[in-house]
Amino acid sequence: MEEFELTQLGRDARSADDPKDAVLERVPNPHPDDLYLARFTAPEFTSICPVTGQPDFAHLVIDYAPGEWLIESKSLKLYLGAFRNHGAFHEDCTVAIAKRMVEVARPRWLRIGGYWFPRGGIPIDVFWQSGPPPQGLWLPDQGVQPYRGRG
């Protein structure tokens, strides 16, 4: 297993001003040979419209089947917080988060559902996955209803 060092957990740490500058960390998976699903839910994710500068809001659900590494949750919270003043379209934010997590943790499989609240009267839901799920992996529903006044 590769070396790792945590720079944020147990320390005073703040979100970066830009997601590209945020540090996303990983820790060794104590059960790397077991096939299981881990879920992160961020019901209050925010970013900025790159054209209007208006805030955008989403409910993110991230499911992944860990391999050798787990995503360290405090660093994930800080990474997601770095989007707060970041201008990007819904699709870019959602896919960029997934790809960064895959790059850092190299999971067996990962999917993200970005359930964006309406802007201009149209909600945009964005889904991405790293490939087909591993055989035998239990995939629960993400639990976010299609838009009908989310809540």
N, CA, C and O atoms as a GROMACS GRO file, in nm:
protein
  604
    1MET      N    1   0.086  -0.119   0.000
    1MET     CA    2   0.000   0.000   0.000
    1MET      C    3   0.089   0.124   0.000
    1MET      O    4   0.194   0.128   0.065
    2GLU      N    5   0.045   0.223  -0.074
    2GLU     CA    6   0.119   0.349  -0.084
    2GLU      C    7   0.112   0.426   0.047
    2GLU      O    8   0.023   0.404   0.129
    3GLU      N    9   0.207   0.515   0.065
    3GLU     CA   10   0.208   0.602   0.182
    3GLU      C   11   0.096   0.705   0.171
    3GLU      O   12   0.050   0.738   0.061
    4PHE      N   13   0.054   0.755   0.285
    4PHE     CA   14  -0.044   0.863   0.284
    4PHE      C   15  -0.015   0.954   0.402
    4PHE      O   16   0.042   0.913   0.503
    5GLU      N   17  -0.056   1.078   0.386
    5GLU     CA   18  -0.042   1.177   0.493
    5GLU      C   19  -0.167   1.263   0.491
    5GLU      O   20  -0.208   1.314   0.387
    6LEU      N   21  -0.227   1.278   0.609
    6LEU     CA   22  -0.345   1.363   0.620
    6LEU      C   23  -0.302   1.502   0.664
    6LEU      O   24  -0.230   1.517   0.763
    7THR      N   25  -0.347   1.602   0.591
    7THR     CA   26  -0.307   1.739   0.622
    7THR      C   27  -0.422   1.822   0.679
    7THR      O   28  -0.401   1.936   0.719
    8GLN      N   29  -0.545   1.764   0.682
    8GLN     CA   30  -0.660   1.843   0.724
    8GLN      C   31  -0.733   1.783   0.844
    8GLN      O   32  -0.778   1.857   0.932
    9LEU      N   33  -0.746   1.650   0.850
    9LEU     CA   34  -0.818   1.585   0.957
    9LEU      C   35  -0.749   1.609   1.091
    9LEU      O   36  -0.629   1.586   1.105
   10GLY      N   37  -0.825   1.656   1.188
   10GLY     CA   38  -0.769   1.686   1.319
   10GLY      C   39  -0.695   1.817   1.326
   10GLY      O   40  -0.627   1.845   1.425
   11ARG      N   41  -0.707   1.897   1.222
   11ARG     CA   42  -0.638   2.026   1.216
   11ARG      C   43  -0.734   2.135   1.174
   11ARG      O   44  -0.840   2.108   1.117
   12ASP      N   45  -0.697   2.259   1.202
   12ASP     CA   46  -0.775   2.372   1.154
   12ASP      C   47  -0.752   2.382   1.004
   12ASP      O   48  -0.640   2.404   0.959
   13ALA      N   49  -0.859   2.367   0.928
   13ALA     CA   50  -0.847   2.371   0.782
   13ALA      C   51  -0.967   2.445   0.725
   13ALA      O   52  -1.077   2.438   0.779
   14ARG      N   53  -0.944   2.514   0.617
   14ARG     CA   54  -1.051   2.591   0.551
   14ARG      C   55  -1.062   2.547   0.406
   14ARG      O   56  -0.968   2.493   0.347
   15SER      N   57  -1.180   2.572   0.348
   15SER     CA   58  -1.200   2.542   0.207
   15SER      C   59  -1.111   2.633   0.122
   15SER      O   60  -1.089   2.750   0.155
   16ALA      N   61  -1.061   2.577   0.015
   16ALA     CA   62  -0.984   2.657  -0.081
   16ALA      C   63  -1.078   2.750  -0.155
   16ALA      O   64  -1.200   2.729  -0.155
   17ASP      N   65  -1.024   2.852  -0.216
   17ASP     CA   66  -1.105   2.946  -0.294
   17ASP      C   67  -1.147   2.889  -0.429
   17ASP      O   68  -1.238   2.941  -0.493
   18ASP      N   69  -1.080   2.784  -0.473
   18ASP     CA   70  -1.108   2.723  -0.603
   18ASP      C   71  -1.092   2.572  -0.588
   18ASP      O   72  -0.997   2.527  -0.524
   19PRO      N   73  -1.182   2.492  -0.646
   19PRO     CA   74  -1.169   2.347  -0.634
   19PRO      C   75  -1.036   2.292  -0.685
   19PRO      O   76  -0.989   2.190  -0.634
   20LYS      N   77  -0.976   2.357  -0.783
   20LYS     CA   78  -0.846   2.310  -0.833
   20LYS      C   79  -0.737   2.319  -0.728
   20LYS      O   80  -0.640   2.244  -0.732
   21ASP      N   81  -0.755   2.411  -0.631
   21ASP     CA   82  -0.656   2.427  -0.525
   21ASP      C   83  -0.688   2.346  -0.401
   21ASP      O   84  -0.607   2.338  -0.309
   22ALA      N   85  -0.806   2.284  -0.397
   22ALA     CA   86  -0.848   2.207  -0.279
   22ALA      C   87  -0.772   2.074  -0.273
   22ALA      O   88  -0.740   2.014  -0.375
   23VAL      N   89  -0.744   2.031  -0.152
   23VAL     CA   90  -0.675   1.905  -0.129
   23VAL      C   91  -0.780   1.799  -0.095
   23VAL      O   92  -0.851   1.812   0.005
   24LEU      N   93  -0.790   1.697  -0.177
   24LEU     CA   94  -0.879   1.584  -0.151
   24LEU      C   95  -0.791   1.468  -0.108
   24LEU      O   96  -0.701   1.427  -0.182
   25GLU      N   97  -0.817   1.415   0.011
   25GLU     CA   98  -0.727   1.315   0.068
   25GLU      C   99  -0.794   1.177   0.076
   25GLU      O  100  -0.916   1.164   0.066
   26ARG      N  101  -0.710   1.078   0.094
   26ARG     CA  102  -0.755   0.940   0.103
   26ARG      C  103  -0.687   0.871   0.220
   26ARG      O  104  -0.582   0.914   0.268
   27VAL      N  105  -0.750   0.765   0.265
   27VAL     CA  106  -0.694   0.682   0.373
   27VAL      C  107  -0.704   0.536   0.328
   27VAL      O  108  -0.787   0.503   0.244
   28PRO      N  109  -0.620   0.450   0.385
   28PRO     CA  110  -0.627   0.308   0.346
   28PRO      C  111  -0.762   0.246   0.384
   28PRO      O  112  -0.816   0.275   0.490
   29ASN      N  113  -0.813   0.163   0.298
   29ASN     CA  114  -0.936   0.090   0.322
   29ASN      C  115  -0.903  -0.032   0.407
   29ASN      O  116  -0.824  -0.116   0.365
   30PRO      N  117  -0.960  -0.044   0.527
   30PRO     CA  118  -0.930  -0.160   0.611
   30PRO      C  119  -0.991  -0.290   0.558
   30PRO      O  120  -0.960  -0.398   0.609
   31HIS      N  121  -1.077  -0.282   0.456
   31HIS     CA  122  -1.141  -0.401   0.398
   31HIS      C  123  -1.129  -0.399   0.246
   31HIS      O  124  -1.231  -0.405   0.176
   32PRO      N  125  -1.007  -0.391   0.193
   32PRO     CA  126  -0.991  -0.376   0.048
   32PRO      C  127  -1.038  -0.497  -0.034
   32PRO      O  128  -1.065  -0.484  -0.153
   33ASP      N  129  -1.049  -0.612   0.028
   33ASP     CA  130  -1.090  -0.732  -0.045
   33ASP      C  131  -1.241  -0.753  -0.043
   33ASP      O  132  -1.291  -0.842  -0.111
   34ASP      N  133  -1.313  -0.672   0.033
   34ASP     CA  134  -1.458  -0.684   0.041
   34ASP      C  135  -1.524  -0.588  -0.057
   34ASP      O  136  -1.483  -0.473  -0.071
   35LEU      N  137  -1.627  -0.637  -0.125
   35LEU     CA  138  -1.704  -0.554  -0.216
   35LEU      C  139  -1.819  -0.491  -0.137
   35LEU      O  140  -1.908  -0.561  -0.090
   36TYR      N  141  -1.815  -0.358  -0.125
   36TYR     CA  142  -1.921  -0.288  -0.054
   36TYR      C  143  -1.935  -0.148  -0.111
   36TYR      O  144  -1.850  -0.099  -0.185
   37LEU      N  145  -2.046  -0.085  -0.076
   37LEU     CA  146  -2.076   0.049  -0.125
   37LEU      C  147  -2.067   0.149  -0.010
   37LEU      O  148  -2.117   0.124   0.099
   38ALA      N  149  -2.002   0.261  -0.036
   38ALA     CA  150  -2.000   0.373   0.059
   38ALA      C  151  -2.070   0.490  -0.008
   38ALA      O  152  -2.057   0.510  -0.129
   39ARG      N  153  -2.145   0.568   0.070
   39ARG     CA  154  -2.223   0.679   0.014
   39ARG      C  155  -2.192   0.808   0.089
   39ARG      O  156  -2.188   0.812   0.212
   40PHE      N  157  -2.170   0.913   0.011
   40PHE     CA  158  -2.163   1.049   0.064
   40PHE      C  159  -2.285   1.124   0.009
   40PHE      O  160  -2.317   1.113  -0.110
   41THR      N  161  -2.351   1.200   0.094
   41THR     CA  162  -2.464   1.282   0.053
   41THR      C  163  -2.435   1.425   0.093
   41THR      O  164  -2.403   1.454   0.209
   42ALA      N  165  -2.447   1.516  -0.003
   42ALA     CA  166  -2.425   1.659   0.022
   42ALA      C  167  -2.552   1.732  -0.021
   42ALA      O  168  -2.563   1.776  -0.136
   43PRO      N  169  -2.650   1.745   0.071
   43PRO     CA  170  -2.779   1.804   0.033
   43PRO      C  171  -2.779   1.955   0.019
   43PRO      O  172  -2.880   2.013  -0.021
   44GLU      N  173  -2.667   2.020   0.050
   44GLU     CA  174  -2.662   2.166   0.044
   44GLU      C  175  -2.544   2.215  -0.037
   44GLU      O  176  -2.482   2.316  -0.002
   45PHE      N  177  -2.511   2.145  -0.145
   45PHE     CA  178  -2.400   2.183  -0.231
   45PHE      C  179  -2.434   2.313  -0.304
   45PHE      O  180  -2.546   2.332  -0.349
   46THR      N  181  -2.336   2.402  -0.313
   46THR     CA  182  -2.357   2.527  -0.384
   46THR      C  183  -2.239   2.557  -0.477
   46THR      O  184  -2.124   2.521  -0.449
   47SER      N  185  -2.271   2.625  -0.586
   47SER     CA  186  -2.170   2.678  -0.678
   47SER      C  187  -2.229   2.806  -0.736
   47SER      O  188  -2.335   2.852  -0.694
   48ILE      N  189  -2.160   2.862  -0.833
   48ILE     CA  190  -2.202   2.989  -0.892
   48ILE      C  191  -2.221   2.970  -1.042
   48ILE      O  192  -2.141   2.903  -1.107
   49CYS      N  193  -2.327   3.027  -1.098
   49CYS     CA  194  -2.346   3.025  -1.243
   49CYS      C  195  -2.231   3.104  -1.306
   49CYS      O  196  -2.206   3.218  -1.266
   50PRO      N  197  -2.161   3.047  -1.405
   50PRO     CA  198  -2.047   3.116  -1.463
   50PRO      C  199  -2.086   3.236  -1.549
   50PRO      O  200  -2.000   3.317  -1.585
   51VAL      N  201  -2.213   3.248  -1.584
   51VAL     CA  202  -2.256   3.358  -1.668
   51VAL      C  203  -2.318   3.471  -1.585
   51VAL      O  204  -2.281   3.588  -1.600
   52THR      N  205  -2.410   3.435  -1.497
   52THR     CA  206  -2.484   3.537  -1.423
   52THR      C  207  -2.425   3.568  -1.286
   52THR      O  208  -2.452   3.674  -1.229
   53GLY      N  209  -2.343   3.477  -1.232
   53GLY     CA  210  -2.289   3.495  -1.098
   53GLY      C  211  -2.390   3.462  -0.989
   53GLY      O  212  -2.361   3.480  -0.870
   54GLN      N  213  -2.507   3.413  -1.026
   54GLN     CA  214  -2.609   3.376  -0.928
   54GLN      C  215  -2.575   3.241  -0.866
   54GLN      O  216  -2.511   3.157  -0.930
   55PRO      N  217  -2.617   3.218  -0.741
   55PRO     CA  218  -2.589   3.089  -0.677
   55PRO      C  219  -2.673   2.976  -0.736
   55PRO      O  220  -2.788   2.996  -0.774
   56ASP      N  221  -2.613   2.859  -0.742
   56ASP     CA  222  -2.681   2.737  -0.783
   56ASP      C  223  -2.673   2.639  -0.667
   56ASP      O  224  -2.573   2.636  -0.594
   57PHE      N  225  -2.777   2.559  -0.650
   57PHE     CA  226  -2.787   2.467  -0.537
   57PHE      C  227  -2.816   2.327  -0.587
   57PHE      O  228  -2.892   2.308  -0.682
   58ALA      N  229  -2.753   2.228  -0.523
   58ALA     CA  230  -2.774   2.089  -0.563
   58ALA      C  231  -2.774   1.998  -0.442
   58ALA      O  232  -2.720   2.030  -0.336
   59HIS      N  233  -2.834   1.884  -0.460
   59HIS     CA  234  -2.828   1.773  -0.366
   59HIS      C  235  -2.743   1.668  -0.437
   59HIS      O  236  -2.788   1.608  -0.535
   60LEU      N  237  -2.622   1.644  -0.387
   60LEU     CA  238  -2.532   1.545  -0.447
   60LEU      C  239  -2.540   1.414  -0.371
   60LEU      O  240  -2.545   1.412  -0.248
   61VAL      N  241  -2.542   1.304  -0.445
   61VAL     CA  242  -2.533   1.170  -0.386
   61VAL      C  243  -2.419   1.099  -0.458
   61VAL      O  244  -2.424   1.080  -0.580
   62ILE      N  245  -2.317   1.060  -0.382
   62ILE     CA  246  -2.199   0.996  -0.439
   62ILE      C  247  -2.186   0.857  -0.379
   62ILE      O  248  -2.172   0.842  -0.257
   63ASP      N  249  -2.193   0.756  -0.464
   63ASP     CA  250  -2.178   0.617  -0.423
   63ASP      C  251  -2.048   0.564  -0.482
   63ASP      O  252  -2.018   0.588  -0.599
   64TYR      N  253  -1.972   0.491  -0.401
   64TYR     CA  254  -1.853   0.429  -0.458
   64TYR      C  255  -1.821   0.296  -0.389
   64TYR      O  256  -1.851   0.276  -0.271
   65ALA      N  257  -1.760   0.209  -0.467
   65ALA     CA  258  -1.712   0.081  -0.417
   65ALA      C  259  -1.562   0.097  -0.398
   65ALA      O  260  -1.487   0.096  -0.496
   66PRO      N  261  -1.516   0.111  -0.274
   66PRO     CA  262  -1.374   0.136  -0.251
   66PRO      C  263  -1.286   0.019  -0.295
   66PRO      O  264  -1.326  -0.098  -0.293
   67GLY      N  265  -1.166   0.056  -0.334
   67GLY     CA  266  -1.061  -0.042  -0.359
   67GLY      C  267  -0.964  -0.036  -0.242
   67GLY      O  268  -1.000  -0.064  -0.128
   68GLU      N  269  -0.841   0.000  -0.271
   68GLU     CA  270  -0.738   0.011  -0.166
   68GLU      C  271  -0.756   0.135  -0.079
   68GLU      O  272  -0.703   0.141   0.032
   69TRP      N  273  -0.830   0.235  -0.129
   69TRP     CA  274  -0.839   0.363  -0.060
   69TRP      C  275  -0.983   0.405  -0.033
   69TRP      O  276  -1.075   0.366  -0.105
   70LEU      N  277  -1.000   0.484   0.072
   70LEU     CA  278  -1.126   0.551   0.104
   70LEU      C  279  -1.104   0.701   0.089
   70LEU      O  280  -0.994   0.751   0.112
   71ILE      N  281  -1.209   0.772   0.051
   71ILE     CA  282  -1.203   0.919   0.051
   71ILE      C  283  -1.216   0.965   0.195
   71ILE      O  284  -1.307   0.923   0.266
   72GLU      N  285  -1.127   1.052   0.239
   72GLU     CA  286  -1.134   1.107   0.375
   72GLU      C  287  -1.242   1.216   0.376
   72GLU      O  288  -1.235   1.311   0.298
   73SER      N  289  -1.341   1.200   0.464
   73SER     CA  290  -1.462   1.282   0.455
   73SER      C  291  -1.442   1.430   0.485
   73SER      O  292  -1.508   1.514   0.424
   74LYS      N  293  -1.354   1.466   0.577
   74LYS     CA  294  -1.333   1.609   0.603
   74LYS      C  295  -1.276   1.677   0.480
   74LYS      O  296  -1.317   1.788   0.444
   75SER      N  297  -1.181   1.612   0.415
   75SER     CA  298  -1.124   1.672   0.294
   75SER      C  299  -1.228   1.682   0.184
   75SER      O  300  -1.226   1.776   0.105
   76LEU      N  301  -1.321   1.584   0.179
   76LEU     CA  302  -1.428   1.593   0.080
   76LEU      C  303  -1.518   1.712   0.109
   76LEU      O  304  -1.556   1.785   0.017
   77LYS      N  305  -1.553   1.734   0.235
   77LYS     CA  306  -1.636   1.849   0.272
   77LYS      C  307  -1.568   1.980   0.232
   77LYS      O  308  -1.633   2.071   0.180
   78LEU      N  309  -1.439   1.989   0.257
   78LEU     CA  310  -1.365   2.110   0.222
   78LEU      C  311  -1.353   2.125   0.070
   78LEU      O  312  -1.362   2.236   0.017
   79TYR      N  313  -1.334   2.014   0.001
   79TYR     CA  314  -1.328   2.018  -0.146
   79TYR      C  315  -1.461   2.067  -0.202
   79TYR      O  316  -1.463   2.156  -0.288
   80LEU      N  317  -1.571   2.010  -0.156
   80LEU     CA  318  -1.702   2.053  -0.203
   80LEU      C  319  -1.729   2.199  -0.168
   80LEU      O  320  -1.791   2.271  -0.246
   81GLY      N  321  -1.682   2.243  -0.052
   81GLY     CA  322  -1.698   2.383  -0.012
   81GLY      C  323  -1.624   2.479  -0.104
   81GLY      O  324  -1.663   2.595  -0.115
   82ALA      N  325  -1.519   2.431  -0.169
   82ALA     CA  326  -1.442   2.517  -0.260
   82ALA      C  327  -1.522   2.555  -0.385
   82ALA      O  328  -1.483   2.646  -0.458
   83PHE      N  329  -1.632   2.485  -0.409
   83PHE     CA  330  -1.717   2.518  -0.524
   83PHE      C  331  -1.809   2.636  -0.493
   83PHE      O  332  -1.871   2.691  -0.584
   84ARG      N  333  -1.818   2.675  -0.368
   84ARG     CA  334  -1.915   2.777  -0.326
   84ARG      C  335  -1.904   2.906  -0.406
   84ARG      O  336  -2.006   2.967  -0.437
   85ASN      N  337  -1.784   2.949  -0.441
   85ASN     CA  338  -1.764   3.071  -0.520
   85ASN      C  339  -1.705   3.040  -0.656
   85ASN      O  340  -1.646   3.128  -0.720
   86HIS      N  341  -1.720   2.916  -0.700
   86HIS     CA  342  -1.664   2.870  -0.828
   86HIS      C  343  -1.771   2.877  -0.935
   86HIS      O  344  -1.881   2.824  -0.918
   87GLY      N  345  -1.740   2.941  -1.045
   87GLY     CA  346  -1.833   2.953  -1.156
   87GLY      C  347  -1.819   2.837  -1.253
   87GLY      O  348  -1.718   2.824  -1.321
   88ALA      N  349  -1.922   2.753  -1.259
   88ALA     CA  350  -1.922   2.641  -1.353
   88ALA      C  351  -2.066   2.594  -1.372
   88ALA      O  352  -2.150   2.609  -1.284
   89PHE      N  353  -2.093   2.538  -1.489
   89PHE     CA  354  -2.225   2.484  -1.515
   89PHE      C  355  -2.247   2.356  -1.434
   89PHE      O  356  -2.152   2.292  -1.390
   90HIS      N  357  -2.374   2.320  -1.416
   90HIS     CA  358  -2.411   2.203  -1.336
   90HIS      C  359  -2.337   2.077  -1.381
   90HIS      O  360  -2.284   2.002  -1.299
   91GLU      N  361  -2.335   2.056  -1.512
   91GLU     CA  362  -2.272   1.936  -1.566
   91GLU      C  363  -2.124   1.932  -1.532
   91GLU      O  364  -2.071   1.827  -1.495
   92ASP      N  365  -2.057   2.045  -1.546
   92ASP     CA  366  -1.914   2.052  -1.517
   92ASP      C  367  -1.885   2.023  -1.370
   92ASP      O  368  -1.796   1.945  -1.339
   93CYS      N  369  -1.959   2.085  -1.282
   93CYS     CA  370  -1.938   2.062  -1.138
   93CYS      C  371  -1.954   1.914  -1.104
   93CYS      O  372  -1.868   1.855  -1.038
   94THR      N  373  -2.064   1.856  -1.148
   94THR     CA  374  -2.096   1.718  -1.112
   94THR      C  375  -1.989   1.621  -1.163
   94THR      O  376  -1.939   1.539  -1.086
   95VAL      N  377  -1.956   1.630  -1.290
   95VAL     CA  378  -1.860   1.538  -1.349
   95VAL      C  379  -1.719   1.562  -1.294
   95VAL      O  380  -1.645   1.466  -1.271
   96ALA      N  381  -1.681   1.688  -1.272
   96ALA     CA  382  -1.548   1.718  -1.218
   96ALA      C  383  -1.528   1.658  -1.079
   96ALA      O  384  -1.421   1.607  -1.048
   97ILE      N  385  -1.632   1.664  -0.996
   97ILE     CA  386  -1.623   1.606  -0.861
   97ILE      C  387  -1.599   1.456  -0.872
   97ILE      O  388  -1.511   1.402  -0.805
   98ALA      N  389  -1.677   1.389  -0.956
   98ALA     CA  390  -1.662   1.244  -0.971
   98ALA      C  391  -1.523   1.207  -1.021
   98ALA      O  392  -1.459   1.117  -0.967
   99LYS      N  393  -1.477   1.276  -1.123
   99LYS     CA  394  -1.347   1.243  -1.181
   99LYS      C  395  -1.234   1.267  -1.081
   99LYS      O  396  -1.137   1.191  -1.077
  100ARG      N  397  -1.246   1.373  -1.002
  100ARG     CA  398  -1.141   1.400  -0.901
  100ARG      C  399  -1.138   1.290  -0.796
  100ARG      O  400  -1.031   1.247  -0.754
  101MET      N  401  -1.256   1.244  -0.754
  101MET     CA  402  -1.261   1.135  -0.656
  101MET      C  403  -1.201   1.006  -0.713
  101MET      O  404  -1.130   0.934  -0.642
  102VAL      N  405  -1.229   0.978  -0.839
  102VAL     CA  406  -1.172   0.859  -0.904
  102VAL      C  407  -1.020   0.872  -0.913
  102VAL      O  408  -0.948   0.776  -0.889
  103GLU      N  409  -0.973   0.990  -0.948
  103GLU     CA  410  -0.828   1.013  -0.959
  103GLU      C  411  -0.758   0.991  -0.825
  103GLU      O  412  -0.652   0.930  -0.819
  104VAL      N  413  -0.818   1.040  -0.717
  104VAL     CA  414  -0.754   1.033  -0.585
  104VAL      C  415  -0.764   0.893  -0.524
  104VAL      O  416  -0.664   0.838  -0.477
  105ALA      N  417  -0.884   0.835  -0.524
  105ALA     CA  418  -0.906   0.711  -0.449
  105ALA      C  419  -0.899   0.584  -0.534
  105ALA      O  420  -0.886   0.474  -0.480
  106ARG      N  421  -0.908   0.598  -0.666
  106ARG     CA  422  -0.907   0.482  -0.756
  106ARG      C  423  -1.003   0.372  -0.708
  106ARG      O  424  -0.962   0.258  -0.686
  107PRO      N  425  -1.131   0.407  -0.693
  107PRO     CA  426  -1.228   0.307  -0.647
  107PRO      C  427  -1.254   0.201  -0.754
  107PRO      O  428  -1.222   0.220  -0.871
  108ARG      N  429  -1.313   0.091  -0.712
  108ARG     CA  430  -1.356  -0.011  -0.807
  108ARG      C  431  -1.464   0.046  -0.899
  108ARG      O  432  -1.472   0.011  -1.017
  109TRP      N  433  -1.546   0.134  -0.842
  109TRP     CA  434  -1.658   0.191  -0.917
  109TRP      C  435  -1.708   0.313  -0.842
  109TRP      O  436  -1.702   0.319  -0.719
  110LEU      N  437  -1.758   0.412  -0.916
  110LEU     CA  438  -1.814   0.533  -0.855
  110LEU      C  439  -1.926   0.585  -0.944
  110LEU      O  440  -1.918   0.582  -1.067
  111ARG      N  441  -2.031   0.634  -0.879
  111ARG     CA  442  -2.138   0.706  -0.950
  111ARG      C  443  -2.174   0.829  -0.869
  111ARG      O  444  -2.161   0.831  -0.747
  112ILE      N  445  -2.220   0.931  -0.940
  112ILE     CA  446  -2.266   1.053  -0.874
  112ILE      C  447  -2.399   1.094  -0.936
  112ILE      O  448  -2.419   1.084  -1.058
  113GLY      N  449  -2.489   1.138  -0.852
  113GLY     CA  450  -2.613   1.199  -0.896
  113GLY      C  451  -2.612   1.342  -0.848
  113GLY      O  452  -2.606   1.368  -0.728
  114GLY      N  453  -2.618   1.435  -0.940
  114GLY     CA  454  -2.626   1.577  -0.906
  114GLY      C  455  -2.768   1.623  -0.934
  114GLY      O  456  -2.807   1.639  -1.050
  115TYR      N  457  -2.844   1.645  -0.828
  115TYR     CA  458  -2.984   1.684  -0.840
  115TYR      C  459  -2.991   1.835  -0.815
  115TYR      O  460  -2.994   1.879  -0.701
  116TRP      N  461  -2.993   1.912  -0.924
  116TRP     CA  462  -2.983   2.057  -0.916
  116TRP      C  463  -3.121   2.121  -0.906
  116TRP      O  464  -3.215   2.080  -0.974
  117PHE      N  465  -3.132   2.219  -0.822
  117PHE     CA  466  -3.256   2.292  -0.805
  117PHE      C  467  -3.277   2.384  -0.925
  117PHE      O  468  -3.179   2.424  -0.989
  118PRO      N  469  -3.402   2.420  -0.956
  118PRO     CA  470  -3.429   2.497  -1.078
  118PRO      C  471  -3.364   2.635  -1.078
  118PRO      O  472  -3.355   2.703  -0.976
  119ARG      N  473  -3.320   2.671  -1.197
  119ARG     CA  474  -3.279   2.809  -1.228
  119ARG      C  475  -3.345   2.838  -1.360
  119ARG      O  476  -3.328   2.763  -1.456
  120GLY      N  477  -3.420   2.944  -1.368
  120GLY     CA  478  -3.493   2.973  -1.490
  120GLY      C  479  -3.605   2.875  -1.515
  120GLY      O  480  -3.649   2.857  -1.628
  121GLY      N  481  -3.652   2.811  -1.408
  121GLY     CA  482  -3.766   2.720  -1.418
  121GLY      C  483  -3.733   2.578  -1.460
  121GLY      O  484  -3.825   2.498  -1.476
  122ILE      N  485  -3.604   2.545  -1.478
  122ILE     CA  486  -3.568   2.411  -1.523
  122ILE      C  487  -3.468   2.348  -1.427
  122ILE      O  488  -3.355   2.397  -1.414
  123PRO      N  489  -3.508   2.239  -1.358
  123PRO     CA  490  -3.408   2.166  -1.280
  123PRO      C  491  -3.322   2.082  -1.375
  123PRO      O  492  -3.371   2.031  -1.475
  124ILE      N  493  -3.196   2.067  -1.342
  124ILE     CA  494  -3.105   1.986  -1.423
  124ILE      C  495  -3.048   1.878  -1.332
  124ILE      O  496  -2.985   1.909  -1.230
  125ASP      N  497  -3.070   1.753  -1.367
  125ASP     CA  498  -3.011   1.642  -1.293
  125ASP      C  499  -2.900   1.584  -1.378
  125ASP      O  500  -2.919   1.557  -1.496
  126VAL      N  501  -2.783   1.563  -1.316
  126VAL     CA  502  -2.664   1.517  -1.388
  126VAL      C  503  -2.616   1.388  -1.323
  126VAL      O  504  -2.599   1.380  -1.202
  127PHE      N  505  -2.594   1.285  -1.406
  127PHE     CA  506  -2.550   1.155  -1.356
  127PHE      C  507  -2.425   1.112  -1.430
  127PHE      O  508  -2.413   1.131  -1.551
  128TRP      N  509  -2.331   1.053  -1.358
  128TRP     CA  510  -2.206   1.003  -1.417
  128TRP      C  511  -2.164   0.881  -1.338
  128TRP      O  512  -2.183   0.875  -1.217
  129GLN      N  513  -2.106   0.784  -1.407
  129GLN     CA  514  -2.045   0.671  -1.337
  129GLN      C  515  -1.919   0.630  -1.410
  129GLN      O  516  -1.902   0.656  -1.529
  130SER      N  517  -1.832   0.565  -1.336
  130SER     CA  518  -1.700   0.530  -1.390
  130SER      C  519  -1.704   0.411  -1.485
  130SER      O  520  -1.604   0.384  -1.552
  131GLY      N  521  -1.814   0.341  -1.493
  131GLY     CA  522  -1.827   0.224  -1.578
  131GLY      C  523  -1.936   0.136  -1.520
  131GLY      O  524  -2.009   0.179  -1.431
  132PRO      N  525  -1.949   0.014  -1.570
  132PRO     CA  526  -2.050  -0.076  -1.514
  132PRO      C  527  -2.017  -0.109  -1.368
  132PRO      O  528  -1.900  -0.124  -1.334
  133PRO      N  529  -2.118  -0.123  -1.284
  133PRO     CA  530  -2.090  -0.159  -1.145
  133PRO      C  531  -2.037  -0.302  -1.136
  133PRO      O  532  -2.072  -0.387  -1.219
  134PRO      N  533  -1.953  -0.328  -1.038
  134PRO     CA  534  -1.902  -0.465  -1.021
  134PRO      C  535  -2.017  -0.564  -0.994
  134PRO      O  536  -2.114  -0.531  -0.926
  135GLN      N  537  -2.003  -0.682  -1.048
  135GLN     CA  538  -2.104  -0.787  -1.028
  135GLN      C  539  -2.118  -0.815  -0.878
  135GLN      O  540  -2.019  -0.834  -0.807
  136GLY      N  541  -2.241  -0.818  -0.832
  136GLY     CA  542  -2.268  -0.848  -0.692
  136GLY      C  543  -2.273  -0.728  -0.600
  136GLY      O  544  -2.303  -0.742  -0.482
  137LEU      N  545  -2.245  -0.608  -0.651
  137LEU     CA  546  -2.249  -0.487  -0.568
  137LEU      C  547  -2.394  -0.445  -0.548
  137LEU      O  548  -2.467  -0.426  -0.646
  138TRP      N  549  -2.436  -0.430  -0.424
  138TRP     CA  550  -2.572  -0.384  -0.395
  138TRP      C  551  -2.578  -0.234  -0.422
  138TRP      O  552  -2.501  -0.157  -0.366
  139LEU      N  553  -2.672  -0.194  -0.508
  139LEU     CA  554  -2.687  -0.054  -0.545
  139LEU      C  555  -2.823  -0.003  -0.497
  139LEU      O  556  -2.924  -0.023  -0.566
  140PRO      N  557  -2.827   0.062  -0.382
  140PRO     CA  558  -2.954   0.119  -0.340
  140PRO      C  559  -2.991   0.239  -0.426
  140PRO      O  560  -2.904   0.304  -0.485
  141ASP      N  561  -3.120   0.267  -0.432
  141ASP     CA  562  -3.167   0.386  -0.500
  141ASP      C  563  -3.104   0.508  -0.434
  141ASP      O  564  -3.078   0.506  -0.313
  142GLN      N  565  -3.078   0.612  -0.509
  142GLN     CA  566  -3.016   0.731  -0.450
  142GLN      C  567  -3.112   0.809  -0.362
  142GLN      O  568  -3.068   0.895  -0.285
  143GLY      N  569  -3.241   0.782  -0.370
  143GLY     CA  570  -3.335   0.837  -0.274
  143GLY      C  571  -3.377   0.981  -0.297
  143GLY      O  572  -3.442   1.040  -0.210
  144VAL      N  573  -3.342   1.038  -0.411
  144VAL     CA  574  -3.383   1.176  -0.439
  144VAL      C  575  -3.492   1.170  -0.544
  144VAL      O  576  -3.470   1.118  -0.654
  145GLN      N  577  -3.608   1.221  -0.512
  145GLN     CA  578  -3.721   1.216  -0.604
  145GLN      C  579  -3.700   1.309  -0.722
  145GLN      O  580  -3.630   1.410  -0.711
  146PRO      N  581  -3.760   1.275  -0.837
  146PRO     CA  582  -3.758   1.370  -0.948
  146PRO      C  583  -3.819   1.502  -0.900
  146PRO      O  584  -3.901   1.504  -0.808
  147TYR      N  585  -3.780   1.610  -0.962
  147TYR     CA  586  -3.819   1.742  -0.911
  147TYR      C  587  -3.971   1.761  -0.912
  147TYR      O  588  -4.037   1.748  -1.014
  148ARG      N  589  -4.023   1.791  -0.794
  148ARG     CA  590  -4.163   1.829  -0.775
  148ARG      C  591  -4.166   1.929  -0.659
  148ARG      O  592  -4.257   1.923  -0.576
  149GLY      N  593  -4.072   2.018  -0.652
  149GLY     CA  594  -4.059   2.104  -0.536
  149GLY      C  595  -3.985   2.027  -0.429
  149GLY      O  596  -4.039   2.002  -0.321
  150ARG      N  597  -3.861   1.989  -0.459
  150ARG     CA  598  -3.780   1.900  -0.374
  150ARG      C  599  -3.799   1.930  -0.226
  150ARG      O  600  -3.812   2.045  -0.185
  151GLY      N  601  -3.800   1.826  -0.150
  151GLY     CA  602  -3.807   1.848  -0.006
  151GLY      C  603  -3.857   1.729   0.067
  151GLY      O  604  -3.869   1.732   0.190
   0.00000   0.00000   0.00000
